[in-house]
Amino acid sequence: MSDTTLKSSQFRKEREASWKELQDLVEKIEKKGVKSLDADQLMRLPNLYRFTLSSLSVARGVSLDRNLLEYLELLSTRAYFCIYGVHASFGGTVLNFLFQEFPLAVWNARWRILLTTIIMLVGGVIAYYLTITNEEWYYTFVSDGMSSGRTPASATEDLRKGLYDGADMDVHELNVFASYLFSHNSSVGILSFALGFALGVPSVLLIFYNGLTLGSFVALYSGRGLGVDLAGWLSIHGTTELLAIILCGAGGLGLAKGIIMPGHKSRLANLAYEGRQAAKIVIGAVLMLLIAAILEGFGRQWITDTSTRFLIGGSMLTFWGLYFGYWGHRLWKRR
């Protein structure tokens, strides 16, 4: 018997029990999934994996027999995928994002969200008071594409009619309309996020401009005695849409924070971390914009009763408040 064989035999004898334990756990995971392990086995798994890696390193260093090396390499590889591989199904990943990652990321960014909300409100208040005193300001704050023909030159009855028309639109027209709304709003939201890398300045300006547009729009209708009608018209989708755009703006400020305040990390490392957290918020916000587009494209056109519009808008606002405020806070406290 060669010296190498004797070394391998002794080496295996001293460590084989741990390898066998790891192999049993790996086989159990491969057959039944990680959830099949109890708490003690889950605690043992990473320790056994590190021990096996150490054994593999020693075996290579002293040139033990090839069969032993191949066995340890294969076992280490299988254990790696069991520990670090993706175990959740697509559906599980989606549910984990919706019920864990998204609300938690929003709660963690609550102060940036508050700041973004204030910026939009300040823009809205400024534009409201300027436009309510002089309607010519409306043309400064609201583009032709956004106004869709609703301008100070429009008759009051035409403005009122625009709030309640649409019930006669067919499903195909509503599909096209909803698709357009989603495409437009998601573009604005993603732009608010992406521009955050420029120290957040463009994101702030874009959110502020959205506030100016909204405030001027409200002033036009309020000045004609249509404030309540407009509020109902906006609420059915606006409680979701505006919140989603605010979240995107907060995501952009997250990128800016990663650059401006790196803390103990390098700016690049901190930007990567903040970018991952902000991306969770923006992905969720885009899903919210899809919901808003459906509410705006279908619900707002078919539902013309102002009370019902307020009920739907209020229900959505309550839902988002509970989802982010209550559930997000609970997840944060558990960490």
N, C-alpha and C positions, 0 to 999 in steps of 0.2 A: 504494500500500500504506500503511495507516494506521500510526501510531506504535505503537499497541497490538499490532498484528500483528507488527511488527518486534521488539518486546520479547518477545513470546511465542515467536517463532521462535528468537531468541538464547537465551532462557531454556531452551527445550527442548533446543537443540543442546548446551548445556553440561552438562546433567544427564540426558539421555535414556538414556544407556548404563546408568546405575544403575537407572533405572526399569524398563528392559527386563530387566535381570538379576533384579530383584525379581519382575516379572511372570512370568518363566520359572519361578522357584522356586515362586511361588504356584500356577501351573497344574500343576506337578508334584505338589505336595502335594494339590491338589484331586482329581487323578486317581489317585494312587498312595499318598497318605498321607505323614506326616512321616518315616516310616522309610525312604522312598525317597531322602532326602537324605543325602549323605555328611557327614563331620565338618566339612569346610571350609564347605560350604553352610549347615550349621546355624549355624556361627559368623557367617556373613555375613548371614543372614536378619534378625536384629534390627537390625543396623547399617543395612541397606538400608531397613528399615521406618522407622527414625528419620529417615534422610536424606529419604525420600519425604514424611514428615510435615512436615519442615522446608521442603521445596520447596512443599508445599501452603500452608503458612503464608505464605511469601513471595509466592506467586502471588495469594493473597487480598489481601495487603497492598498490592500494586501494581496490583491490578485487571486481571490478564491475561485473555485471552479465555476465554469460558465453556466451550468444548470442552476446553481444557487443565485447567481447574478440575474439571470433571466426571470426566475421566480420572484425575486424581490422587486425587480423593475416592473413586472406586470402587476403585482399586488399594489405597489405604490401608485401606479397609474390609475388602477381601478378605484383605489381609495380616494385619490385626488378628485375624480369626477363625482364620487359619492358625496364628498364634503363641499366642493366648490362648484360643481356642475349645476345646471338649471333643473330643478326638480318639479317645479310647478307647470301645469298645463297652461295653454294660452288663456283659457277661461279663468284659471286661478290667478294668473298674472294680472289680468284685467281687474278682477275683483279686489286683489291686493292693492292695486293702484287706486281704485275708487274708494275703498274703505279704510285704507291706511296711508299710503304715500301722499295722495293729493290733499286731503284735509289737513294732514300734519304739516305739509309744506306750507300751506296757506296760513295756518296758525303761527308757524315759526316766522312768517313774513308779515305778521299783523301790523307792526309799526310802519313798515314801508307801505302797506296797503292803506293805512290811515293817512299817511302823508300824501299818497297819490289821490285819495278821495278828496282831501282838503284842496289840493291843487285844482282838481276838476271843479269843485264847488266854487272856489274863488273865481275861476274863469267864468262860470255860469252866472254868478252874482254880478260881476262887472258887466258882462254883455247884457244881462237882463235890464239893469238900470240905465245903461246907455241907450238901449233900443226902446225901452218903454217911454223915455223922454224924447227920443228922436228916431223914428223908424228907419231913417236913412242908414243908420248903423247896421241894420240887418244885412244889407248888401256887402258890408265889410266882413261880417262874421260867417255868413252862410253862403256857400258856393252854389252855383247854378245846379250842379248835379245833386246836391243835398236838398235844395229847396223844392225840386220837382214842380216848379211853377207856382209854389205857395210863397208869395211875396207880399210886401205891404201894398202893392198895387192891386192885389186880389180883393174881390168883394167878400164881405164877411160871410155871406151865405155860401160862397164857393169854398171858403176855408172850412166851414162847418160840414159841407157836403163831402169834402175830402177825408174827414175823420170817420165817416160812416159808409162810404162807398166800398165796394169790393165783394159784397155777398153774392153778386151774380157772376163772379169769376169761376171758370171751371177748374177742375183738378189739375189739368195740364198747365194752365196759366199759373196756378198757385205753386206748382212744382218748380217752374222756371223762376218765379219770383223768389221763392225760398232759397233756391240754389244761388241766385244772385246775391241775396242778402248775406248768406253764409260766407260766400267767397269774399265779398267786400269787407264784412266785419272782421273776419279772421285775418285778412291782409292787414287791416289797421292794427289789430291786436298784436300780431307777430312783429310788425314793424316797430310798435312801441317797445316790445321786448328786445328786438335785435339791436336797436339803436342805443341800448343801454351801455354798450362797450365804449361809447364816446363820452364817458364819465357821466352818463345819465342825462345830459343836457337836452338832446333831441327828444328823449322819452318824456321829459317834463314838459317840453314845449308842445308835443303832440297831444298829451293828456290835457294840457291847459287849453289848447285850441278846440278840443272836443267839448270842453266845458263852455267855451265861448259860443260855439255853434248851438249847443243845447239851450243855453241861457237866452240867446237871441230868439230862438225858435219859440220858446215859452213866452217871451215878452210879446211877440207878435200876436199870438192867440189870446193871451190874457188881456191885452189891450182891446180886443174885440169881444170880450165877455165870454170867451171859450176856454178859459183856464181849466175848469173841471173836465170838460169834454176831452181836452188834450191830455190831461193827466191820466184819464182812463185809457185813452188810445195808446199812450206811451207805456203805461204800467204793465199791460198784458205781456209785453216782451222786454221792456226796458229794465225791469228789476233783475233780469238775468243778463241781458246784453251789456248794460253799463257796468255791472259788477265784473263781468268777464274782461272788459276792456281795462278796468281799474287793476285787475289782477295781472294782466299783461304788462301794464305800466310799472307795477310793483316788481315784476320779474326783471324788467329793464334796470330798475334801481338796484336790484340784487347784483346784476353784472357790474354796475358802477361801484358798488360797495366792495366787490372782489378786487377791484383795481385800486380804489382809493384807500381802503382800510384793510391791508393784507394781514395785519396782526403778526403772529409769530411765523406764519408761512411765507413763502415767496409769493410775489404777486401772481405769477403764473399758476402756482398750485392753488392759491386761494380763489382765483378766477375760475379755475376748473371746478372747484367744489361749489362755489356759489352758482356757477352756470348749471350744474346738475340739479341743484335745488330749484332754481328758477325755471328750468326746463319742465319740471314736474308741474309747476303752477301753470305754465303756458299751455302744456298739453291738455290739462284739465280745463283751462279757460276756453280752448278751442272747442272742446266737447260742449261746454256751456253755450258757446256761440251757435253751435248746431241746434241745440234746444231752443235758443232764442229765435233762430231763423224759422224754425217750424212754428213756434208760437206767433211770430210776426206774419209769416207767409200764409198760414192757414187760420189760426185762431183769431187773429185781429181782423181778418177779412170776413170771416163767417160770424163772429160774435160782435154784434153791434150795440148790445146793451151795456151802458156805461157801468152799472153796478156789477154786472158779471165780469167785465174787464178788470175792475178793481179787485174783485174776489180772486180772480186767477193771478193777477200781479201780486197781490198781498200774500197769497198762498205760496207762490214761488219765492218771495222774499223771506217768508218765515222758514221755508225749507232750507234755503241757503244759510240763513242765520243759525239754524240748528245743526246743519251739516258741518259748517266751518267753526262756528262759535262753540257749540256744545260738544260735538263729536271730536273735532280737531283738538279742543282743549283737553278732553279726556285722554286722547292718544298722547298728547304732550306730557301730561302728568304721569303717565305710565312709564315714560322713558327714564 
